[in-house]
Amino acid sequence: MLTLTLSLATVFTGLIAGMLSGAFGVGGSVLTIPALRLVFGYPALVTVGTALASIVPVSAAGAIAHMRSGHADVKTGVAVGAWGVIASAAGAQASVHAGGTAVIVANSFMILCAAVMVLRGGQGDDSSVTRAPALRRPATVALLGIVTGLFSGFLGLGGGIVLVPLLHRLLGYRVKVAMGTSLVAIAVLAVPGAVAHWVLGNVDPGLALALAIGAVPGAIIGARFTAAAGERTLRTGFAFMLAVSAILLGASEAGLV
């Protein structure tokens, strides 16, 4: 009964994480990592590796939903993901050398920085997904891919907390398009990072599956919410979610919760 209860709780966690993933384009780990660490008590590196593995199908489902609603630049997303493939695997290896506590602290700091970036960002004026920035600014796209890949593998967050604000600010995407494009990239670059963590022994397969079972339908629901919501609502909600996650993670490692 205890195992069943834990499984149901994990599936529910995945559902909520998936909804956040689909709505905000971040892969869902901003909720999954605090939940696995604070509620379920998993070791830090297992938390990171399992969270990253679980978001592969989730980000794919969310990306498809955003593509159907016209809120994703697929070419740019794939290009960013391709550039981040090797970097993602390297980030996973670096997390082992850094240690679990350092990884969780880095998670907390980066999530909080992303929240500030989103709140300070202005409206982008490029809502079109037909003028492929990947063709116009290849160096910027390559840099985004490498940076996002490193953060994805190291932090287990998929990279969306870095990529969404950067797509919004550097390439001028409106928030909705930045979120959809981010999920396309995450669906590509999260795979090598997840595989690397699997090889390193940082993935609990059963846990990852339970999270994904809840998260895939959640991502579809979240993407539909994004399609109907206003830009201001999305930006504020995204920043609030990131700030709460950062505070929880930091408090946990400080022994305050």
Buried (B, 14 or more C-beta within 10 A) or exposed (E): EEEEEBBEBBBBBBBBBBBBBBBBBBBBBBBBBBBBBBEBEBBBBBBBBBBBBBBBBBBBBBBBBBBBBBBBBBBBBBBBBBBBBBBBBBBBBBBBEBEBEBBBBBBBBBBBBBBBBBBEBEEBEBBEBEEBBBEEBEEBBBBBBBBBBBBBBBBBBBBBBBBBBBBBBBBBBBBBBBBBBBBBBBBBBBBBBBBBBBEBEBBBEEBBBBBBBBBBBBBBBBBBBBBEBEEEEBBEBBBEBBBBBBBBBBBBBEEEE
